[in-house]
Amino acid sequence: GAGVSQSPRYKVAKRGQDVALRCDPISGHVSLFWYQQALGQGPEFLTYFQNEAQLDKSGLPSDRFFAERPEGSVSTLKIQRTQQEDSAVYLCASSLVGRGGLSYNEQFFGPGTRLTVL
Amino acid sequence: SQQGEEDPQALSIQEGENATMNCSYKTSINNLQWYRQNSGRGLVHLILIRSNEREKHSGRLRVTLDTSKKSSSLLITASRAADTASYFCATDEGVNNNDMRFGAGTRLTVKP
């Protein structure tokens, strides 16, 4: 009965370093979402996967951000050449079925990874 | 970009009092949801209200939705210290259900 887990919980990087953030969704969940939450703000959508397919990456702020979910379960968000403005909490969420249609599917959130870029 | 805006930004009350938080949004929606976030934690889903509903209850929570004013309110009755958290509204819009847009949140502090 594990929920969504993320690792690491905290990451400190020097400006220019590459980082990789991991998300383990709830087993069997089709949809996976990444959000970025700046201090004192609400989460902002980054990207969406349905199984292994990345169907929406419209929220990724630059081409330094890259996400993958190669086997349709675990996902990794990679940020290359980190900048100070990348400092934020990165939240992952999963839901049981795919996006679209009229039915609502609850998203279950992980605890987030707090990234600090010095 | 964020869709919803909550007010107040911060609210401090005594235990036992009621807390009311408001959310306004800009475009047509399918659903509006309220989430809670404890410090350093992920978001927990509280309640969903559909665009054709006007009011919904869940335990000590009451949510209203006024689509003509593009606004929603969350009322927490008989507040407890454990209700201390940030509360966010999230709307989904357009053809993609689950494509949520969050507001900046209301920071609620309930003093024992």
Chai-1 contact restraints between the chains, C-beta under 6 A:
chainA,res_idxA,chainB,res_idxB,connection_type,confidence,min_distance_angstrom,max_distance_angstrom,comment,restraint_id
A,Q41,B,A104,contact,1.0,0.0,6.0,A-B,restraint_1
A,G42,B,Q2,contact,1.0,0.0,6.0,A-B,restraint_2
A,G42,B,F88,contact,1.0,0.0,6.0,A-B,restraint_3
A,G42,B,F102,contact,1.0,0.0,6.0,A-B,restraint_4
A,G42,B,G103,contact,1.0,0.0,6.0,A-B,restraint_5
A,G42,B,A104,contact,1.0,0.0,6.0,A-B,restraint_6
A,G42,B,G105,contact,1.0,0.0,6.0,A-B,restraint_7
A,P43,B,F102,contact,1.0,0.0,6.0,A-B,restraint_8
A,R99,B,N96,contact,1.0,0.0,6.0,A-B,restraint_9
A,R99,B,N98,contact,1.0,0.0,6.0,A-B,restraint_10
A,G100,B,N97,contact,1.0,0.0,6.0,A-B,restraint_11
A,G101,B,N97,contact,1.0,0.0,6.0,A-B,restraint_12
A,Y104,B,N31,contact,1.0,0.0,6.0,A-B,restraint_13
A,N105,B,N98,contact,1.0,0.0,6.0,A-B,restraint_14
A,E106,B,H45,contact,1.0,0.0,6.0,A-B,restraint_15
A,F109,B,G42,contact,1.0,0.0,6.0,A-B,restraint_16
A,F109,B,L43,contact,1.0,0.0,6.0,A-B,restraint_17
A,G110,B,G42,contact,1.0,0.0,6.0,A-B,restraint_18
A,P111,B,R41,contact,1.0,0.0,6.0,A-B,restraint_19
A,P111,B,G42,contact,1.0,0.0,6.0,A-B,restraint_20
A,G112,B,G42,contact,1.0,0.0,6.0,A-B,restraint_21
